[in-house]
Amino acid sequence: MKRLFGVLSLLLLIVVLTVKCKKDEPVEVVQEVEEPKPIVVFETKLPDPTKFLEVQFTANVQNYKSLLWQFGDDSTSVEISPKHVYRFPGKYHVVLTARNGQGYSASQEINITVVDPTINYSICGENYMQTVGGIFSVNLEAGPGADSAEGSKKLVDGDTKSKFLQAGFDGTQRCTFELKTPQVVGAYTLTSGNDAADRDPKLWILQGSTDGIQYRDLHTVSVSPWENTNTGTSRNQTKLFHFDNYVAYKFYRLYIKQTRSATVFQLSEWTINKKQP
C-alpha cells in the first residue's frame, strides 16, 4: 500500500510540474497584418437623353469588402456600378463609401443636377410657365367660399404666397381647368403651402379629357416632393413636372388622393404649361 501511495504521489508531482512549466512558457503574439486602405472613384453618365431621370453610376473601387451608394433621394445600392432612376428633376448629393475588412473607409461625394437635356430653359419664354386661360373649378371648396382668404381661387391667382386650404379633405379633391380651346400640355407646377407640411399633397394624378367626362391619366406622383418640414425653403416652394402628351385636351384635372398625413389639404399654386416652343 505504501508503494502505491508513493507511485501516485510521484505522478501527481509530475503533472503539477508539467502544468507549471506550460504556464511559464511565453505566449506568442501574432501581429494582424494591416489591410490596404480602400480607394474610391466614380463617374456619372446619362445613357439615354430621352430618359433623363435615369443615371448610370460607374465606380472604380479598390481594397474593399463592402460598399454603399447614397443617391441623395433616400435611395441606396450596394452594386458596384448601379443604374439609378430618380423620381423628379433636381439637385442631388451622391455619396459612395467603401470599407475594408478592418473597418477603414473611403468615400467620394459629388452634387449632380438631373434635368431634361432636351429643354433649353433660357428660351422657353413666359408662356412656358403660364397657365392657358380657362375656367377653374373644384369639387370640394373651402368653407368660406372660393373668394375667401384661402378659397380655391388662390390656387390659380399667380401668387405663390397665397394658398387654397380645404379642411374637409377626404381623398377625392379634384381641381379642374376647362380651357377656352384645347391645348397640348406637357408640364405643370405645384407650389407648396406656407406651413404644416403634413397638409402637402402626397399622391396625385394629373388627368386630361376632351369632353370633361372621360379622363385619361397623364402623370402620377406617389411621393411628396417637398421636405417634411414646417419652415424653411420647402414652404412656398415650386416644383416643375414634365410628362409625355401629344393630345390637345380641353380639360385638365389635378386629382389629389392623399396628403402627407393630414385631413386638411393645402396648396399655394397650380399651373399647367405648354410644351417648349
C-alpha positions as CSV (number, residue, x, y, z in Angstrom):
1,M,0.0,0.0,0.0
2,K,2.8,2.4,0.9
3,R,4.4,1.7,-2.5
4,L,1.1,2.6,-4.2
5,F,0.8,5.9,-2.4
6,G,4.4,6.6,-3.4
7,V,3.7,6.0,-7.1
8,L,0.6,8.2,-7.0
9,S,2.4,11.0,-5.3
10,L,5.1,10.9,-7.9
11,L,2.6,11.0,-10.7
12,L,0.9,14.0,-9.1
13,L,4.2,15.8,-8.8
14,I,5.0,15.2,-12.4
15,V,1.5,16.6,-13.5
16,V,1.9,19.7,-11.3
17,L,5.4,20.4,-12.7
18,T,4.3,19.9,-16.3
19,V,1.3,22.4,-15.9
20,K,3.5,24.9,-14.2
21,C,6.1,24.7,-17.0
22,K,3.4,25.2,-19.6
23,K,2.1,28.3,-17.7
24,D,5.5,29.7,-17.5
25,E,6.1,29.4,-21.3
26,P,5.8,32.7,-23.1
27,V,2.7,33.2,-25.3
28,E,3.5,34.1,-28.9
29,V,1.5,37.2,-30.1
30,V,0.7,37.1,-33.8
31,Q,0.5,40.6,-35.2
32,E,-2.5,41.3,-37.5
33,V,-1.5,42.3,-41.0
34,E,-3.0,45.7,-41.8
35,E,-5.1,45.6,-45.0
36,P,-4.6,48.1,-47.7
37,K,-6.9,51.2,-47.4
38,P,-9.9,51.5,-49.7
39,I,-9.7,53.7,-52.8
40,V,-12.9,55.2,-54.3
41,V,-13.5,56.9,-57.6
42,F,-16.7,57.1,-59.6
43,E,-18.3,58.9,-62.5
44,T,-21.8,59.5,-63.8
45,K,-23.3,59.3,-67.3
46,L,-26.7,59.8,-68.9
47,P,-27.2,56.7,-71.1
48,D,-30.3,58.0,-72.9
49,P,-31.2,61.7,-73.2
50,T,-34.8,60.8,-73.6
51,K,-34.7,59.2,-70.1
52,F,-33.1,62.0,-68.3
53,L,-34.1,60.7,-64.8
54,E,-32.0,57.5,-65.4
55,V,-28.4,58.0,-64.4
56,Q,-25.6,55.4,-64.8
57,F,-23.0,55.4,-61.9
58,T,-19.7,53.7,-62.7
59,A,-17.2,53.1,-59.9
60,N,-13.6,52.1,-59.6
61,V,-13.2,50.8,-56.1
62,Q,-10.1,49.0,-54.7
63,N,-9.2,47.2,-51.5
64,Y,-12.8,46.9,-50.2
65,K,-15.1,44.3,-48.6
66,S,-18.3,46.3,-48.7
67,L,-19.7,49.5,-50.3
68,L,-22.8,51.7,-50.2
69,W,-24.2,54.2,-52.6
70,Q,-26.4,57.0,-51.3
71,F,-28.1,58.8,-54.2
72,G,-29.4,61.8,-52.4
73,D,-33.1,60.9,-52.6
74,D,-33.3,58.4,-49.7
75,S,-32.3,55.5,-52.1
76,T,-29.3,53.3,-51.7
77,S,-27.5,50.5,-53.5
78,V,-24.6,48.0,-52.9
79,E,-23.9,47.3,-56.5
80,I,-20.5,48.3,-57.9
81,S,-21.9,50.3,-60.8
82,P,-25.7,50.8,-60.5
83,K,-28.2,52.5,-62.8
84,H,-30.5,54.7,-60.7
85,V,-33.8,56.2,-61.7
86,Y,-34.7,59.5,-60.0
87,R,-38.4,60.3,-59.5
88,F,-38.0,64.1,-60.1
89,P,-35.6,66.6,-61.7
90,G,-33.5,68.4,-59.2
91,K,-30.1,68.6,-57.5
92,Y,-28.9,65.5,-55.6
93,H,-25.9,64.9,-53.3
94,V,-24.4,61.5,-54.1
95,V,-22.0,59.6,-51.8
96,L,-20.2,56.3,-52.4
97,T,-18.5,54.8,-49.3
98,A,-16.3,51.7,-49.3
99,R,-14.9,49.8,-46.3
100,N,-12.2,47.1,-46.0
101,G,-12.3,44.1,-43.6
102,Q,-10.8,46.1,-40.8
103,G,-13.3,48.9,-40.8
104,Y,-11.2,51.5,-42.7
105,S,-13.4,53.5,-45.1
106,A,-13.0,55.9,-48.0
107,S,-15.7,57.9,-49.8
108,Q,-16.4,60.3,-52.7
109,E,-19.1,62.9,-52.7
110,I,-20.5,64.9,-55.7
111,N,-23.5,67.0,-56.4
112,I,-25.4,66.2,-59.6
113,T,-28.2,68.1,-61.4
114,V,-30.9,66.0,-63.0
115,V,-32.6,68.0,-65.8
116,D,-34.3,67.3,-69.1
117,P,-31.5,68.0,-71.7
118,T,-34.0,68.5,-74.5
119,I,-35.3,71.6,-72.9
120,N,-33.4,74.9,-73.2
121,Y,-34.7,76.8,-70.2
122,S,-33.2,80.0,-71.4
123,I,-35.5,80.3,-74.4
124,C,-38.7,78.8,-73.1
125,G,-40.3,82.2,-72.6
126,E,-43.1,83.2,-70.2
127,N,-45.8,81.1,-72.0
128,Y,-44.0,78.0,-70.9
129,M,-44.7,78.8,-67.2
130,Q,-48.1,80.4,-67.5
131,T,-51.4,78.6,-67.4
132,V,-53.5,78.9,-70.6
133,G,-56.7,80.8,-69.9
134,G,-59.9,79.0,-69.0
135,I,-62.5,78.3,-66.3
136,F,-61.2,76.9,-62.9
137,S,-63.3,74.8,-60.6
138,V,-63.0,72.4,-57.6
139,N,-65.3,69.7,-56.3
140,L,-64.5,70.5,-52.6
141,E,-64.4,74.1,-51.7
142,A,-63.0,76.0,-48.7
143,G,-65.7,76.6,-46.1
144,P,-66.0,80.3,-46.5
145,G,-66.1,80.0,-50.3
146,A,-64.0,80.4,-53.5
147,D,-63.3,84.1,-52.9
148,S,-62.3,83.8,-49.3
149,A,-58.8,84.3,-48.0
150,E,-57.9,80.7,-48.5
151,G,-60.5,79.8,-51.1
152,S,-59.9,77.8,-54.3
153,K,-59.2,80.9,-56.4
154,K,-56.0,81.4,-54.5
155,L,-54.7,78.2,-56.2
156,V,-54.6,79.9,-59.6
157,D,-54.1,83.6,-58.8
158,G,-50.4,83.7,-59.8
159,D,-49.3,84.4,-56.2
160,T,-47.2,81.7,-54.7
161,K,-47.6,83.2,-51.2
162,S,-51.4,82.8,-51.1
163,K,-53.0,79.3,-50.8
164,F,-56.1,77.2,-51.1
165,L,-57.0,75.3,-47.9
166,Q,-59.7,72.7,-47.8
167,A,-60.4,71.5,-44.3
168,G,-62.6,68.5,-45.2
169,F,-60.2,66.6,-47.3
170,D,-61.4,63.0,-48.0
171,G,-59.1,61.8,-50.8
172,T,-61.4,63.0,-53.6
173,Q,-60.1,66.6,-54.1
174,R,-60.3,67.4,-57.8
175,C,-59.2,70.8,-59.3
176,T,-60.1,71.3,-63.0
177,F,-59.2,73.7,-65.7
178,E,-61.6,73.9,-68.6
179,L,-59.6,75.7,-71.3
180,K,-61.1,78.1,-73.8
181,T,-59.6,76.0,-76.6
182,P,-57.9,72.5,-76.4
183,Q,-54.2,72.7,-75.8
184,V,-51.3,70.3,-75.7
185,V,-49.9,70.5,-72.2
186,G,-46.6,68.9,-71.4
187,A,-45.7,70.2,-67.9
188,Y,-47.2,71.6,-64.7
189,T,-46.1,73.2,-61.5
190,L,-47.3,72.8,-57.9
191,T,-46.3,75.2,-55.1
192,S,-46.4,74.0,-51.5
193,G,-48.2,75.9,-48.8
194,N,-46.6,78.2,-46.3
195,D,-46.9,75.9,-43.2
196,A,-47.9,72.4,-41.9
197,A,-46.1,70.0,-44.2
198,D,-48.5,67.2,-43.3
199,R,-51.1,69.0,-45.5
200,D,-48.9,68.8,-48.6
201,P,-50.2,66.5,-51.4
202,K,-48.5,63.1,-51.4
203,L,-50.4,61.1,-54.0
204,W,-52.0,62.8,-57.0
205,I,-52.8,62.2,-60.7
206,L,-52.8,64.8,-63.5
207,Q,-55.6,63.9,-66.0
208,G,-56.7,65.1,-69.4
209,S,-60.2,65.0,-71.1
210,T,-61.7,66.1,-74.4
211,D,-65.3,66.2,-73.0
212,G,-65.0,66.7,-69.3
213,I,-66.5,63.2,-68.7
214,Q,-63.9,60.6,-69.7
215,Y,-60.4,61.4,-68.2
216,R,-57.1,59.8,-69.1
217,D,-54.2,59.6,-66.5
218,L,-51.3,61.7,-67.8
219,H,-48.9,61.8,-64.8
220,T,-48.9,60.2,-61.4
221,V,-46.8,61.2,-58.3
222,S,-46.9,58.9,-55.2
223,V,-44.2,60.6,-53.0
224,S,-44.4,64.1,-51.8
225,P,-41.6,66.1,-53.4
226,W,-41.3,68.7,-50.7
227,E,-39.3,68.2,-47.5
228,N,-41.3,67.3,-44.4
229,T,-40.6,70.5,-42.5
230,N,-43.0,73.2,-41.4
231,T,-40.5,76.0,-42.1
232,G,-37.6,76.8,-44.4
233,T,-37.2,76.6,-48.2
234,S,-39.6,73.7,-48.6
235,R,-42.5,76.1,-47.8
236,N,-43.9,78.0,-50.8
237,Q,-41.6,76.0,-53.0
238,T,-42.5,75.4,-56.7
239,K,-41.9,72.1,-58.3
240,L,-42.0,71.5,-62.1
241,F,-43.2,68.2,-63.5
242,H,-42.9,67.1,-67.2
243,F,-44.8,64.3,-68.8
244,D,-45.3,62.9,-72.3
245,N,-48.5,64.1,-74.0
246,Y,-49.3,64.9,-77.7
247,V,-53.1,65.2,-77.4
248,A,-54.8,68.6,-77.2
249,Y,-57.2,68.3,-74.2
250,K,-59.8,70.8,-73.3
251,F,-60.0,69.7,-69.7
252,Y,-57.0,69.2,-67.3
253,R,-57.7,67.9,-63.8
254,L,-55.5,67.6,-60.7
255,Y,-56.9,64.7,-58.7
256,I,-55.4,64.8,-55.1
257,K,-55.9,61.4,-53.5
258,Q,-53.6,61.7,-50.4
259,T,-51.9,64.3,-48.3
260,R,-48.8,63.5,-46.4
261,S,-50.8,62.7,-43.3
262,A,-53.4,65.4,-42.5
263,T,-57.2,65.5,-43.2
264,V,-56.6,69.1,-44.3
265,F,-55.3,69.8,-47.8
266,Q,-53.4,72.9,-48.9
267,L,-51.6,74.1,-52.0
268,S,-50.4,77.6,-52.9
269,E,-50.4,77.4,-56.7
270,W,-51.1,75.2,-59.7
271,T,-50.2,75.9,-63.3
272,I,-50.5,73.8,-66.4
273,N,-47.9,74.6,-69.1
274,K,-47.5,74.3,-72.8
275,K,-44.6,72.3,-74.2
276,Q,-41.4,74.1,-75.1
277,P,-42.0,76.5,-78.0
